[in-house]
Structure formats: C-alpha cells, structure tokens
Amino acid sequence: MSDTIEHHNPLGKSDYLSIQHRERYTFAISRLTPGQRLLDIACGAGYGTAMLLKYGCSVVGADCDEQAVSGAQAKYPRGSFVMADVLNIPFEDESFDAVVSFETIEHVNDGNRFLSEVHRVLRPSGIFICSTPNIRYTAHPPYHVKEYSPGEFYALVRHWF
C-alpha cells in the first residue's frame, strides 16, 4: 500500500462519491447469497462489511490500518475485523466463497500480486467483485500509486479470473 492511507466513510453523506461507495456494496449483495463466507479486503471504516453481514453473509473485514480495524470492530461488534496486507492476505488457500474489494488496487504497488493473493484465498468456484477509478476521470491523488485504464484493468483481472 502507499504511505498515505485513504479512507472514505460515506455513512450519513449524500454526495456523489459517498453514494457510489454504498452502491458498490449494494451491487455486490445482488451477486451474493446469504450464508456465503466473504472477505471484504481494504474494508476501511467497516460500513460495507456491516452491509454484507446484515444481508446474511459470514464476513471478515480486513484492512492495513490498525485504527480503521479497531474503529470498525467497535462500531460493528457483530463483525469480524482483522489487520491485513493485501499483498500477503493472512488466510489459508481457498478460504472464501467471495472477495470484495472496492477502490483498493490503485493504492497497491503490485496489482498483479494483489490479485494473485485474492485468487489464492478464493475457492475454485468463488467470485471476486472489485472496482477501481478510471484513470481518465480521477484527479490523480498522490495516494493512487497505480491508476488503470479500463483495458489495463480488464487485462490484469482477466489474467487471474
């Protein structure tokens, strides 16, 4: 991850960015089944993990920021939150039915290694739901260490999934 950690907590906000953040989890829920075991990697404040839990999934929220993890655990005591580096996910092979990760890969120096780790912890029939900003429409903040065009992102994801 980059040296500067960026978290966006959209709860209680109605700006476009906040709505987009919540809608990513709503989209994921539409593709998931209650009871599935999920990993929400780079969960930040934990609001998305809480949405997935409410839907009936068994979810682990993971983030590299200790303060975010402890804050999420305090706010959502029914949840399970752990410290994790996306380049070295601390779970056994084939541990999850699904992995969700929104607006994460652009913060990672090695997107290929990140996706290889996601692939490793997913069961063979697992689903990976992710998003990243389109390089053409970002302000190129310094904490985005690698932004992708749609073609680059598709090729990278397609390699693993």
C-alpha positions as CSV (number, residue, x, y, z in Angstrom):
1,M,0.0,0.0,0.0
2,S,1.1,3.6,-0.4
3,D,2.4,5.6,2.5
4,T,-0.7,7.6,2.8
5,I,-3.9,5.7,3.7
6,E,-7.1,7.0,2.2
7,H,-10.4,6.0,3.7
8,H,-13.8,7.3,2.7
9,N,-16.7,6.7,5.0
10,P,-20.0,7.5,3.2
11,L,-22.4,7.0,6.1
12,G,-24.7,9.9,6.6
13,K,-23.5,11.6,3.4
14,S,-25.4,12.2,0.2
15,D,-22.6,13.5,-2.1
16,Y,-21.9,11.6,-5.4
17,L,-18.8,9.8,-4.1
18,S,-20.5,8.6,-1.0
19,I,-23.5,7.2,-2.9
20,Q,-21.0,5.4,-5.3
21,H,-19.3,3.8,-2.3
22,R,-22.5,2.5,-0.8
23,E,-23.8,1.3,-4.2
24,R,-20.7,-0.9,-4.8
25,Y,-21.8,-2.9,-1.8
26,T,-25.4,-2.9,-2.9
27,F,-24.2,-4.3,-6.3
28,A,-22.1,-7.0,-4.5
29,I,-25.1,-8.0,-2.4
30,S,-27.1,-8.5,-5.6
31,R,-24.5,-11.1,-6.7
32,L,-24.1,-12.9,-3.4
33,T,-26.0,-15.5,-1.4
34,P,-26.8,-15.3,2.3
35,G,-24.5,-17.8,4.2
36,Q,-21.5,-17.4,1.9
37,R,-18.2,-16.8,3.5
38,L,-16.7,-13.5,2.3
39,L,-13.6,-11.4,2.7
40,D,-14.0,-7.6,2.5
41,I,-10.4,-6.6,1.8
42,A,-9.5,-3.0,2.5
43,C,-12.7,-2.6,4.4
44,G,-11.8,0.8,5.9
45,A,-14.5,2.0,8.4
46,G,-16.3,-1.3,8.0
47,Y,-19.7,0.0,6.8
48,G,-19.6,-2.3,3.8
49,T,-18.7,-5.3,5.9
50,A,-21.7,-4.4,8.1
51,M,-24.0,-4.3,5.0
52,L,-22.8,-7.7,3.9
53,L,-23.3,-9.1,7.4
54,K,-26.9,-7.7,7.5
55,Y,-27.5,-9.5,4.2
56,G,-26.7,-12.8,5.9
57,C,-23.2,-13.5,4.8
58,S,-20.3,-14.6,7.0
59,V,-17.8,-11.8,6.5
60,V,-14.3,-10.9,7.6
61,G,-13.4,-7.2,7.1
62,A,-9.7,-6.7,6.7
63,D,-7.6,-3.5,6.4
64,C,-4.0,-2.5,6.8
65,D,-4.9,0.5,9.0
66,E,-5.0,-0.6,12.7
67,Q,-7.1,2.5,13.6
68,A,-9.7,1.6,10.9
69,V,-9.8,-2.0,12.1
70,S,-10.3,-1.1,15.8
71,G,-12.9,1.5,14.9
72,A,-14.8,-0.9,12.7
73,Q,-14.8,-3.5,15.4
74,A,-16.1,-1.0,18.0
75,K,-18.8,0.3,15.7
76,Y,-19.9,-3.1,14.4
77,P,-19.3,-5.6,17.3
78,R,-21.1,-8.4,15.4
79,G,-18.4,-8.2,12.7
80,S,-15.0,-9.8,12.5
81,F,-12.2,-7.4,11.6
82,V,-8.5,-8.1,11.1
83,M,-5.3,-6.4,10.2
84,A,-4.2,-7.5,6.7
85,D,-1.8,-6.5,3.9
86,V,-3.4,-7.1,0.5
87,L,-0.1,-8.4,-0.8
88,N,0.0,-11.1,1.9
89,I,-3.6,-11.9,2.9
90,P,-3.4,-13.8,6.2
91,F,-5.8,-16.7,5.3
92,E,-5.5,-20.2,4.1
93,D,-5.9,-21.1,0.4
94,E,-9.5,-21.4,-0.7
95,S,-10.9,-19.8,2.5
96,F,-13.7,-17.7,0.9
97,D,-16.7,-18.0,-1.4
98,A,-16.3,-14.4,-2.4
99,V,-13.9,-11.5,-2.0
100,V,-15.0,-7.9,-2.4
101,S,-12.5,-5.1,-2.7
102,F,-13.6,-1.6,-3.8
103,E,-11.2,1.2,-4.7
104,T,-8.1,-0.7,-3.5
105,I,-5.9,-1.8,-6.3
106,E,-5.0,1.8,-7.2
107,H,-3.3,2.1,-3.8
108,V,-1.2,-1.0,-4.4
109,N,2.3,-1.0,-5.9
110,D,1.9,-4.6,-7.4
111,G,-1.7,-5.1,-8.7
112,N,-0.7,-8.5,-10.1
113,R,0.4,-9.8,-6.7
114,F,-2.7,-8.4,-5.0
115,L,-4.9,-10.3,-7.5
116,S,-2.8,-13.5,-7.1
117,E,-3.5,-13.3,-3.3
118,V,-7.2,-12.8,-3.9
119,H,-7.2,-15.7,-6.3
120,R,-5.3,-17.9,-3.7
121,V,-7.9,-17.3,-0.9
122,L,-10.9,-17.8,-3.1
123,R,-12.5,-21.2,-3.5
124,P,-12.3,-22.6,-7.1
125,S,-15.9,-21.5,-7.8
126,G,-15.5,-18.2,-5.9
127,I,-16.4,-14.8,-7.1
128,F,-14.3,-11.6,-6.9
129,I,-16.1,-8.3,-7.0
130,C,-13.9,-5.2,-7.3
131,S,-13.7,-1.7,-8.6
132,T,-11.1,1.0,-9.3
133,P,-11.4,4.5,-10.7
134,N,-11.0,5.0,-14.4
135,I,-7.7,6.9,-14.9
136,R,-9.4,9.3,-17.3
137,Y,-11.7,10.5,-14.6
138,T,-9.6,10.9,-11.5
139,A,-7.7,13.9,-10.0
140,H,-4.7,11.6,-9.7
141,P,-4.2,11.9,-6.0
142,P,-0.8,11.1,-4.7
143,Y,-2.0,8.0,-2.7
144,H,-3.1,6.4,-6.0
145,V,0.2,4.7,-6.8
146,K,-1.1,3.0,-10.0
147,E,-4.2,4.0,-11.8
148,Y,-5.7,1.9,-14.7
149,S,-7.4,2.5,-17.9
150,P,-10.4,0.1,-18.4
151,G,-8.3,-2.0,-20.9
152,E,-5.4,-2.3,-18.5
153,F,-7.6,-3.2,-15.5
154,Y,-9.6,-5.7,-17.6
155,A,-6.4,-7.5,-18.8
156,L,-5.0,-7.7,-15.3
157,V,-8.2,-9.0,-13.7
158,R,-8.8,-11.4,-16.7
159,H,-5.4,-12.9,-16.1
160,W,-6.4,-14.2,-12.7
161,F,-10.2,-14.6,-13.1
